[in-house]
């Protein structure tokens, strides 16, 4: 199985954490900073993205997918420090030497189930693992770590500069009746508090506007605002009135 592993990076030439997950991955960067990345990472292939795609992650992803031709195309954010997994009540870390075998194994499973896109859990909280449900088929798959199978239709809606992965999850469920998420495995990253990447243009107002746009496209019965008021599942001491990520309620059979 031919696997293409790609890291999308922006203004983080000196700190591409995801190379600790897959050291030989291609790094995709905008033209204006390509030379800096080549100096910092001389052993990696640095691929240029047109500068006009800046601040539009869906355009970047569409560009990468249009250029890559492999049975499985993996696209990851640049700030993933590790991929962990639960094993016998312990949290373990996936060895870099096992990474491609890991991708191949679950790509075959995704293919056998008739899906075209798969990913892993979005956080290391044990409650999200759900041992009794090792796989999800209608749950959100984050674009921070996404595997695309050849033959699928992947076209990110370029209006969703922050919620493109929620839209893609619904798109895939609508067309292929599901996506595969491996709940046992999860990624660890800095997300919004990091410097560079989406943090350059992310703010609460934009997050809310993107959720409303999702609701306009798919309906508020499928895309719901996650209220934190009175929720026992959120243990934060400083409570907001909402979560910046919506709840998806995709109306097809699955878990």
Buried (B, 14 or more C-beta within 10 A) or exposed (E): EEBBBBBBBBBBBEBBBBBEBBEEBBBBBBEEBBEBBBEBBEEBEBBBBEEEBBEBBBBBBBBBBEBBEBBBBBBBBBBBBBBBBBEEEEBEEBEBEEBBEBBBEBBEBBBEBEBBBBBBBBBBEEEBBBEEEBBBBBBBBBBBBBBBBBEBEBEBBBBBBBBBBBBBBBBBBBEBBBBBBBBBBBBBBBBEEBEBBBBEEBEEEBBEBBBBBBBEBBEBEBBBBBEEEEEEEEEEEEEEEBBBBBEBEBEEEEB
